[in-house]
């Protein structure tokens, strides 16, 4: 599989944003602390992916606003 056969940069960032939105819901609403903590870690990994792609400027996802997968402000 070549790089041309894969997802576009826009598709990648869109999917990561949608994943972060779902992960943040789990993190914020899970009644089980270990699940909430694991969701927090998953959100940090997704943040790092976005940072690697140049979509994030901060290194502290905890200080960000929740992700809106629709892109609405």
Residue pairs with C-beta under 8 A, 6 or more apart in sequence:
7 15
9 53
12 53
13 50
13 53
13 55
14 69
16 46
16 49
16 50
16 53
17 50
17 67
17 69
17 71
18 69
19 46
20 43
20 46
20 47
20 50
20 67
20 69
21 66
21 67
21 68
21 69
23 39
23 42
23 43
23 46
24 39
24 43
24 66
24 67
26 35
26 36
26 39
27 36
27 39
27 40
27 42
27 43
28 36
30 36
30 39
43 61
44 61
47 56
47 61
47 64
50 56
51 57
51 59
56 64
58 64
